[in-house]
Amino acid sequence: MKTVNLGNSTLQVSNICLGTMTFGQQNTEAEAHAQLDYAFGQGINFIDAAEMYPVPTRAETTGRTEEYVGTWLKGQARDQVVVATKAAGPGRNQPWMRDGKLNFSRDCLIDAVNGSLKRLQTDYIDLYQLHWPDRNAPIFGNTPFNPDLERETVPLRETLETLADLIKAGKVRHWGPSNETPWGLMSYLRLADELGLPRPVSVQNAYSLLNRTWEQGLSEIGFREQVSLLAYSPLGFGFLSGKYLADPNAQGRANLFKGFAGRYARPTVAKAVAAYVELARSHGLTPTQLALAFVYQRWCVGSTIIGATSMAQLKENLAAAEVTLSQEVLDAIGRIYREYPDPAP
């Protein structure tokens, strides 16, 4: 398993990260531990969680993912595991979390970190992430930016100073935003430099054959400012596996949780998926191998976050790292992308 440094830090992580948002909803604690054991046996050292997981979030299950990771983590050599988790922001109806106080103010972030540390049964979090912007921003497929949705928001400076204090206290080692825009990332970088505070080392954004918006501005920032992309949803919510193309009623999150597919429900998604599936099969690849190998090989990706509900899926996802896409395949991907650019941004 290859390793990379996160941003300009010395934190070395595997270039594949195990996502955990199914733990506690679709996966039992025993299944979660089995996935973690297998992934780490294959060379992964990086786990990604969130205080609101599993998804879709419910009062009965919120925090269970971190709890499952925590019961596994206490049996490991802590310095051999890189643990990332995330603080939920405002704008989602989750009154059961932190008494409904979901923003990135000082008090809320300190409360969120302490809650995650308790559930994870650890003294520190290696990478603490802001799950989505506190401010009005075009995220989760809601484009373009809409100024009519402006609301009161926590100043970026307060958030950044709080993260710096958490790092100084030893509760957090590094931090990064998630579902962030070019304006947001550059604003954090500028403020950090002006105030002498810790810079973000990563951004966790969606990136796949169906969503390459990172390449339109953010990739240059990532390169020039040494900020790593943590690519989530590399299989496009499972659509790039081709299973929903073959059977619209196939078992998976898109059918288990109706209305949850969001950005992947757009009409051009199916057309793009069909083209990528045909390309994969014409070159003796599975659609999953094509989709994951593409993300694994991209220069702009630091680590790719994979998730699975079965051990068979996990093994297939990891095995795709052994696939190297030829220039012929990459050229064909480019042609499909020009015909269907970012159908699920």
C-alpha positions in Angstrom: 0.0 0.0 0.0 1.4 3.4 -1.0 1.6 6.2 1.6 1.5 9.9 1.1 2.0 12.9 3.3 -1.1 14.9 4.1 -0.6 18.3 2.8 2.6 20.0 4.1 2.4 17.9 7.3 4.6 14.9 8.3 1.4 12.8 8.8 1.8 9.7 6.5 -1.4 8.0 5.4 -2.2 5.2 3.1 -3.4 6.3 -0.3 -6.6 4.4 0.4 -8.7 5.3 3.5 -11.4 3.1 5.0 -14.7 5.1 5.2 -17.0 4.0 8.0 -20.4 5.7 7.5 -22.2 2.3 7.2 -21.0 1.2 10.6 -24.0 1.1 13.0 -26.7 1.2 10.3 -25.9 -1.4 7.6 -23.0 -3.0 9.4 -22.9 -4.5 12.9 -20.1 -3.9 15.3 -18.6 -7.4 14.5 -18.8 -6.6 10.7 -17.2 -3.2 11.3 -14.3 -4.8 13.2 -13.9 -7.4 10.5 -13.6 -4.7 7.8 -11.1 -2.8 9.9 -9.0 -5.9 10.6 -9.0 -6.8 6.9 -8.2 -3.3 5.7 -5.3 -2.9 8.1 -4.0 -6.3 7.2 -3.8 -5.0 3.6 -1.7 -2.0 4.6 -4.4 0.7 5.2 -3.6 2.8 8.2 -6.2 5.5 7.7 -9.9 5.6 8.9 -12.5 8.3 8.2 -15.6 8.8 10.5 -17.9 11.6 11.6 -19.8 12.4 14.7 -23.1 12.2 12.8 -22.5 8.8 11.3 -24.0 6.4 10.3 -25.8 8.0 7.4 -28.6 8.6 7.0 -28.4 10.1 10.5 -31.1 9.3 13.1 -31.4 10.0 16.8 -31.1 6.3 17.6 -27.9 5.7 15.7 -26.0 9.0 15.7 -22.5 8.5 17.1 -22.6 4.7 16.7 -20.0 4.7 14.0 -17.4 6.4 16.2 -18.3 4.0 19.0 -17.7 1.0 16.8 -14.3 2.4 15.7 -13.5 3.2 19.3 -14.1 -0.4 20.5 -11.7 -1.6 17.8 -9.2 1.2 18.3 -8.6 0.4 21.9 -7.1 -2.9 20.9 -4.6 -1.4 18.5 -1.3 0.4 18.8 -2.6 3.9 18.7 0.4 5.4 16.9 -0.1 3.0 14.0 -3.7 4.2 13.2 -4.5 7.6 11.6 -8.0 8.5 12.7 -10.0 11.2 11.0 -13.5 12.4 12.0 -15.7 15.3 11.3 -17.8 17.9 13.1 -21.3 18.5 11.7 -22.2 22.0 10.7 -25.5 23.9 10.5 -28.4 23.7 8.1 -29.4 20.1 8.7 -32.3 19.1 10.9 -30.5 17.1 13.6 -31.7 18.5 16.9 -30.6 15.4 18.8 -26.9 16.2 18.2 -25.3 18.5 20.7 -28.7 19.9 21.7 -29.1 21.1 18.2 -26.1 23.5 18.5 -24.5 22.7 15.2 -22.0 25.3 14.1 -18.3 26.0 14.2 -18.2 28.4 17.1 -15.7 27.9 19.9 -18.1 26.3 22.3 -19.7 24.0 19.7 -16.4 22.8 18.3 -14.9 22.1 21.7 -18.1 20.1 22.6 -18.0 18.2 19.3 -14.3 17.2 19.7 -14.8 16.1 23.3 -17.8 14.0 22.2 -15.8 12.3 19.4 -12.8 11.6 21.7 -15.1 9.9 24.2 -16.8 7.7 21.6 -13.5 6.9 19.8 -11.9 6.0 23.2 -8.8 8.0 22.3 -6.9 11.0 23.6 -6.4 12.7 20.2 -7.8 12.9 16.7 -5.2 12.8 13.9 -7.3 14.7 11.4 -10.3 16.8 12.5 -12.5 18.0 9.7 -15.4 20.5 9.3 -18.0 18.3 7.6 -19.4 21.1 5.5 -19.2 24.9 5.6 -20.8 26.9 8.4 -21.7 29.6 5.8 -24.1 29.5 2.9 -22.2 27.6 0.1 -23.2 25.5 -3.0 -22.5 22.0 -1.6 -23.9 18.5 -2.0 -25.0 19.1 -5.6 -26.8 22.4 -4.8 -25.4 24.6 -7.5 -25.0 27.4 -8.3 -24.3 29.7 -5.4 -27.5 31.4 -4.2 -27.1 34.7 -2.3 -30.7 34.6 -1.2 -29.8 31.8 1.2 -27.3 34.0 3.2 -27.6 33.5 6.9 -25.8 34.4 10.1 -22.5 32.5 10.3 -19.6 31.9 12.6 -16.6 34.0 11.5 -13.8 31.9 9.9 -11.3 33.5 12.3 -13.2 32.1 15.3 -13.3 28.7 13.9 -9.6 28.7 12.9 -8.5 30.1 16.3 -10.5 27.3 18.0 -8.9 24.6 15.9 -5.5 26.1 16.7 -6.3 25.9 20.4 -7.5 22.3 20.1 -4.2 21.4 18.3 -2.2 23.2 21.0 -4.1 21.3 23.7 -3.1 18.0 22.0 -6.7 16.9 21.3 -6.3 17.4 17.5 -3.1 17.0 15.4 -4.2 18.4 12.1 -7.4 19.8 10.5 -9.1 20.2 7.2 -12.4 21.3 5.7 -14.8 19.0 3.8 -17.3 19.8 1.0 -15.4 23.0 0.6 -15.2 25.6 -2.2 -12.2 27.4 -3.7 -13.3 30.6 -1.8 -13.5 28.8 1.5 -10.2 27.0 1.1 -8.3 30.1 0.1 -9.9 32.1 2.9 -8.7 29.6 5.5 -5.2 29.5 4.0 -5.0 33.3 3.9 -6.2 33.7 7.5 -3.9 31.0 8.8 -0.9 32.7 7.2 -2.0 36.1 8.4 -2.6 35.0 12.0 0.2 32.4 12.3 -2.3 29.6 12.8 -2.3 26.0 11.6 -3.1 25.6 7.9 -5.5 23.0 6.6 -3.7 19.9 5.4 -6.5 18.3 3.4 -10.0 18.8 1.9 -12.5 16.0 1.8 -14.6 16.5 -1.3 -16.5 14.2 -3.6 -14.5 13.1 -6.6 -15.3 10.4 -9.2 -15.9 9.9 -12.9 -19.3 11.6 -12.3 -17.9 14.5 -10.4 -14.5 16.0 -11.2 -15.3 19.6 -10.1 -12.2 19.5 -7.9 -10.2 19.9 -11.1 -11.8 23.3 -11.8 -9.9 25.5 -9.4 -9.4 23.5 -6.3 -6.8 21.2 -7.9 -4.5 24.2 -8.6 -4.9 25.4 -5.0 -4.2 21.9 -3.7 -1.0 21.7 -5.7 0.3 25.2 -5.1 -0.7 25.4 -1.4 0.1 21.7 -0.5 -3.4 20.7 0.5 -4.3 17.0 -0.2 -7.6 15.9 -1.6 -9.4 13.1 0.3 -11.7 11.8 -2.4 -15.0 10.5 -1.2 -17.7 8.7 -3.2 -15.3 7.4 -5.8 -18.0 5.0 -7.0 -20.6 7.8 -7.2 -22.9 6.4 -4.4 -22.5 3.0 -6.0 -23.8 4.0 -9.4 -20.5 3.6 -11.1 -20.5 -0.1 -10.2 -23.2 -0.5 -12.8 -25.5 -2.4 -10.5 -28.4 0.1 -10.8 -28.0 0.2 -14.6 -28.5 -3.6 -14.7 -31.2 -3.6 -12.1 -32.9 -0.3 -10.9 -34.1 -2.2 -7.8 -30.6 -3.6 -6.9 -29.7 -3.7 -3.2 -27.8 -0.6 -2.2 -28.1 2.7 -0.4 -29.9 4.4 -3.3 -32.8 2.0 -2.9 -32.5 1.4 0.9 -32.8 5.1 1.6 -35.1 6.7 -0.9 -34.4 10.3 -1.8 -30.9 10.0 -0.4 -29.2 9.7 -3.8 -29.3 13.5 -4.3 -26.9 14.6 -6.9 -26.8 11.1 -8.5 -30.5 11.2 -9.4 -30.0 13.5 -12.3 -30.9 12.2 -15.8 -27.5 12.5 -17.4 -26.0 10.3 -14.6 -27.4 7.1 -16.1 -26.1 8.0 -19.6 -22.6 8.7 -18.3 -22.7 5.5 -16.2 -23.7 3.4 -19.2 -20.8 4.8 -21.2 -18.3 4.1 -18.5 -19.7 0.6 -17.9 -19.4 -0.2 -21.6 -15.8 1.1 -21.7 -14.8 -1.0 -18.7 -16.2 -4.2 -20.2 -14.7 -3.6 -23.6 -11.3 -3.6 -21.9 -11.9 -6.6 -19.7 -12.5 -4.6 -16.5 -15.4 -4.5 -14.1 -17.1 -1.1 -13.8 -15.8 -0.9 -10.2 -12.2 -1.5 -11.3 -12.4 1.3 -13.9 -14.0 3.8 -11.6 -11.7 3.2 -8.6 -8.5 2.8 -10.7 -9.2 6.2 -12.3 -9.4 7.9 -8.9 -6.5 5.9 -7.4 -4.2 7.0 -10.3 -5.1 10.8 -10.3 -2.2 13.0 -9.5 -4.5 15.4 -7.6 -5.8 12.8 -5.1 -4.0 12.3 -1.8 -6.1 9.4 -0.4 -9.3 7.8 -1.7 -12.0 7.0 0.8 -13.7 3.7 0.1 -16.7 2.2 1.9 -18.3 -1.2 1.8 -21.2 -3.0 3.3 -19.8 -6.5 2.6 -16.4 -8.0 2.8 -16.7 -9.0 -0.9 -17.1 -5.3 -1.8 -14.2 -4.3 0.4 -11.9 -6.9 -1.2 -12.9 -5.8 -4.7 -12.4 -2.1 -3.9 -8.9 -2.8 -2.5 -8.0 -5.1 -5.4 -8.7 -2.3 -7.9 -5.5 -0.6 -6.7 -3.6 -3.3 -8.6 -5.2 -2.1 -11.9 -3.3 0.4 -14.0 -5.4 2.1 -16.7 -3.8 2.3 -20.1 -3.5 5.5 -22.0 -6.1 4.2 -24.4 -8.6 3.8 -21.6 -7.7 7.2 -20.1 -8.2 8.8 -23.5 -11.6 7.1 -23.8 -12.5 8.3 -20.3 -11.6 11.8 -21.5 -14.0 11.5 -24.5 -16.9 10.4 -22.3 -16.2 13.2 -19.8 -16.3 15.8 -22.6 -19.8 14.4 -23.6 -21.0 14.1 -20.0 -19.0 16.6 -17.9 -19.7 16.3 -14.2 -23.3 15.0 -14.3 -23.3 14.7 -10.4 -21.4 17.8 -9.1 
